[in-house]
């Protein structure tokens, strides 16, 4: 029995924080040669980061790699929310209706390496490992999933378009409530990154460590180069789109008051047509000690 227990302990150490082996190009991991957006695979709806203006002033931007003026409060980085970089993108329904309940699907074939049912971001988190044709590993991260809708488990092989869960309902708690009269801030926080475990990547901000999914933000280094150059986060929509199916080139951005505004994002509409076409969402979490407690991500 002592030998068995020791063997089990060693196995847990080998498998890593999520309990599932990852980072290994084994023969069971399918090659992910086609990607689709994580929302809209079956419902025919469009989803995109939310970009809002009040007059000439940008009041909200939930895109990748940006600082969002809508956020309030302090963070484990020791800086206000609106001064740190978003390492993913928060996706909303482009028609303005609530994103709560929207089906979240795997963006490509892969293996679930993280599906912790006891953590609140708020909502649950799923991480899927993908093997690219180049033999490089990449990870898709889905955050704010409704606790009662997770339909995958760690170690499971998944296919592109397979249901992962649905988007959790969240209340708005940002800086501009007058611009959000319905009080709904339901969204999917979606990341693509070249590393799995983010629980110990914040060397200069130790209070941010401790969770495999990470914090969803970086500072002072832009997420493209964090935690390492060429081995950090990447723009999720761009990554998916250049390996993806056809999109609809529209935008959720509120029209700019002047002609000088540069478009920030485009809505992506997922279809199931295998036609590769290359081209080129956030509320404050409250901090309690070193844990980020739930109102948004």
C-alpha positions in Angstrom: 0.0 0.0 0.0 2.9 2.4 0.8 4.5 1.6 -2.6 1.1 2.3 -4.3 0.6 5.6 -2.5 4.1 6.7 -3.4 3.6 5.8 -7.0 0.3 7.7 -7.1 2.0 10.8 -5.6 4.7 10.6 -8.3 2.1 10.3 -11.0 0.3 13.4 -9.8 3.6 15.3 -9.9 4.3 14.2 -13.4 0.8 15.0 -14.6 1.0 18.6 -13.4 -1.5 21.0 -11.7 -4.5 20.0 -13.8 -4.0 16.3 -13.2 -3.6 15.6 -17.0 -0.3 15.2 -18.9 0.3 18.1 -21.2 3.1 19.5 -23.3 3.7 16.1 -24.9 3.4 15.4 -28.6 2.0 12.0 -28.1 0.2 10.0 -30.8 -3.2 10.4 -29.2 -3.3 14.2 -29.7 -4.9 15.0 -33.1 -3.5 17.6 -35.3 -5.4 20.9 -35.2 -5.3 22.1 -38.8 -8.6 24.1 -38.8 -10.0 26.5 -36.2 -13.3 28.2 -35.6 -14.3 31.0 -33.2 -15.5 29.8 -29.7 -18.9 31.3 -30.1 -21.4 31.2 -32.9 -20.5 27.7 -34.2 -24.2 26.6 -34.4 -26.4 29.6 -33.5 -25.5 31.7 -36.6 -24.9 34.8 -34.4 -21.9 37.1 -34.4 -19.7 37.9 -31.4 -16.9 40.3 -30.9 -15.1 42.5 -28.3 -17.1 45.4 -27.2 -15.8 48.9 -28.1 -17.9 51.9 -27.0 -17.6 55.7 -27.2 -19.3 58.5 -25.4 -18.9 61.5 -27.7 -15.2 61.6 -28.6 -14.1 59.5 -25.6 -13.4 55.8 -25.6 -15.2 54.4 -22.6 -14.8 50.6 -23.1 -12.6 48.3 -25.0 -12.5 44.6 -24.3 -10.2 43.6 -27.2 -6.9 41.8 -26.8 -3.7 43.7 -25.7 -5.5 46.9 -24.7 -6.1 48.8 -21.5 -9.8 49.2 -20.8 -11.0 52.5 -19.4 -14.2 51.0 -18.2 -12.5 49.0 -15.4 -12.4 50.2 -11.8 -10.6 49.1 -8.7 -7.1 47.8 -7.7 -5.3 44.6 -8.9 -2.6 42.2 -7.7 -0.3 44.2 -10.0 -0.5 47.1 -7.6 -2.0 49.3 -10.3 -5.6 50.3 -11.3 -7.4 48.0 -13.7 -7.5 50.5 -16.5 -3.7 50.6 -16.7 -2.9 46.9 -17.3 -3.0 44.9 -20.5 -5.8 42.5 -21.4 -4.3 39.1 -22.2 -7.4 37.8 -24.0 -10.6 39.3 -25.4 -14.0 39.5 -23.9 -16.6 38.5 -26.5 -20.2 39.7 -26.6 -23.2 39.2 -28.9 -22.9 41.8 -31.8 -26.6 42.5 -31.8 -26.5 43.9 -28.2 -28.5 41.1 -26.7 -27.2 39.2 -23.6 -24.4 36.7 -24.2 -25.5 34.7 -21.2 -26.3 31.1 -22.2 -24.4 31.3 -25.5 -22.9 28.0 -26.5 -19.1 27.8 -26.2 -17.3 25.3 -28.4 -13.8 24.0 -28.8 -12.0 26.1 -31.4 -10.1 23.1 -32.8 -9.4 19.5 -32.3 -7.4 18.9 -29.1 -7.4 17.5 -25.6 -8.9 19.1 -22.4 -6.1 19.6 -20.0 -7.9 21.8 -17.4 -11.5 21.7 -16.3 -11.6 22.6 -12.6 -15.1 22.5 -11.1 -14.0 24.2 -7.9 -12.7 27.6 -9.0 -14.6 30.8 -9.6 -13.4 33.5 -12.0 -16.4 34.0 -11.8 -17.7 30.9 -13.5 -15.5 28.0 -14.6 -12.5 27.6 -16.8 -11.6 25.1 -19.5 -8.2 24.9 -21.2 -7.7 22.8 -24.4 -4.3 21.8 -25.8 -3.9 21.8 -29.5 -1.2 20.3 -31.7 -0.5 22.4 -34.8 0.7 21.0 -38.1 4.1 22.5 -37.2 4.2 20.2 -34.1 3.9 23.3 -31.9 1.5 23.2 -29.0 -1.0 26.0 -28.3 -3.7 26.4 -25.7 -7.2 27.8 -26.0 -8.7 29.1 -22.7 -12.4 29.6 -22.1 -13.3 31.6 -18.9 -16.7 32.5 -17.4 -18.5 29.3 -18.2 -21.7 28.6 -16.4 -21.0 26.2 -13.5 -23.8 23.8 -14.5 -23.1 23.5 -18.2 -19.5 22.1 -18.5 -19.8 19.2 -20.9 -16.1 18.1 -21.1 -13.6 16.7 -18.6 -9.9 16.6 -18.2 -8.2 14.1 -20.5 -11.0 14.1 -23.0 -10.2 14.4 -26.7 -12.5 17.1 -28.3 -13.3 18.0 -31.9 -13.6 21.5 -33.4 -17.1 22.7 -32.7 -17.7 20.4 -29.7 -19.7 21.9 -26.9 -17.6 23.0 -23.9 -20.3 24.8 -21.9 -22.3 28.0 -22.0 -21.5 31.6 -21.0 -22.3 32.6 -17.4 -24.6 35.5 -16.6 -22.7 38.4 -15.1 -23.8 41.8 -13.8 -22.2 45.0 -15.0 -19.9 46.7 -12.4 -17.8 49.1 -14.4 -17.1 52.8 -14.5 -20.0 53.8 -16.9 -23.3 52.3 -15.7 -25.3 55.0 -17.6 -23.9 53.4 -20.8 -25.0 50.0 -19.7 -28.6 50.4 -18.7 -29.5 46.7 -18.8 -26.8 46.0 -16.2 -25.8 42.9 -18.2 -22.1 42.2 -18.7 -22.2 38.5 -19.7 -19.3 37.6 -21.9 -16.7 34.9 -22.7 -13.1 35.7 -21.8 -11.1 33.9 -24.5 -7.4 33.4 -24.8 -4.9 31.7 -27.2 -1.5 31.2 -25.7 1.7 29.1 -26.2 2.0 27.9 -22.6 -0.3 25.9 -20.3 0.5 26.7 -16.7 0.2 30.4 -15.7 0.4 29.8 -11.9 3.9 31.0 -11.5 4.6 33.4 -14.4 4.3 36.8 -12.5 7.9 37.0 -11.2 7.5 40.8 -10.4 4.0 40.5 -9.0 3.9 37.4 -6.8 0.4 38.1 -5.5 -0.9 37.3 -9.0 0.5 33.8 -9.0 -1.3 30.7 -7.9 -3.8 29.7 -10.6 -3.2 27.6 -13.7 -5.5 29.8 -15.9 -3.6 32.9 -14.8 -5.0 36.4 -14.3 -6.0 37.3 -17.8 -3.9 40.5 -17.7 -0.2 41.5 -17.9 1.9 44.4 -16.8 4.2 46.1 -17.7 5.0 43.7 -20.5 2.5 43.4 -23.4 0.9 39.9 -23.5 2.5 39.2 -26.9 5.8 39.0 -25.1 4.7 37.6 -21.8 5.9 35.5 -20.0 8.4 35.1 -22.8 8.8 36.6 -26.3 7.4 34.2 -28.9 6.1 31.9 -26.1 3.4 34.0 -24.5 -0.2 35.1 -25.4 -1.3 35.9 -28.9 -4.2 37.8 -30.4 -6.9 35.1 -30.2 -9.2 36.3 -33.0 -6.3 36.8 -35.4 -4.8 33.4 -34.5 -8.2 31.7 -35.1 -9.0 33.6 -38.2 -5.9 32.8 -40.2 -6.5 29.1 -39.6 -10.3 29.4 -39.9 -13.4 29.5 -41.9 -15.1 32.4 -43.6 -16.0 35.5 -41.5 -18.4 38.4 -41.8 -16.5 41.7 -41.8 -18.7 43.8 -39.6 -18.1 45.4 -36.2 -19.6 45.8 -32.8 -17.8 49.1 -32.3 -19.9 52.2 -31.7 -19.4 54.4 -34.7 -16.7 57.0 -34.0 -17.7 60.7 -33.8 -15.0 61.6 -36.3 -13.6 60.2 -39.5 -10.2 59.8 -37.9 -10.9 56.8 -35.8 -9.1 53.5 -36.7 -11.3 50.4 -36.5 -10.2 48.2 -33.6 -12.0 44.9 -34.2 -14.3 43.0 -36.5 -17.1 40.6 -35.7 -16.4 37.0 -36.4 -19.2 34.8 -37.6 -18.5 31.1 -37.4 -19.7 28.7 -40.1 -19.0 25.1 -40.6 -17.6 25.6 -44.1 -14.0 24.3 -44.3 -12.7 27.2 -46.4 -9.4 28.5 -44.9 -9.2 32.2 -45.5 -6.1 34.0 -44.2 -6.4 37.5 -43.0 -5.5 39.8 -41.0 -14.8 41.3 -22.7 -13.9 42.7 -18.9 -15.0 43.8 -15.4 -13.0 44.3 -12.3 -12.2 41.3 -10.1 -12.0 42.2 -6.4 -8.8 41.3 -4.6 -9.0 39.6 -1.2 -5.5 38.8 -0.1 -3.9 37.1 -3.1 -7.2 35.8 -4.5 -9.3 37.6 -7.1 -12.9 37.3 -6.1 -15.7 37.3 -8.6 -17.4 40.1 -10.5 -15.6 39.9 -13.8 -12.5 38.9 -15.8 
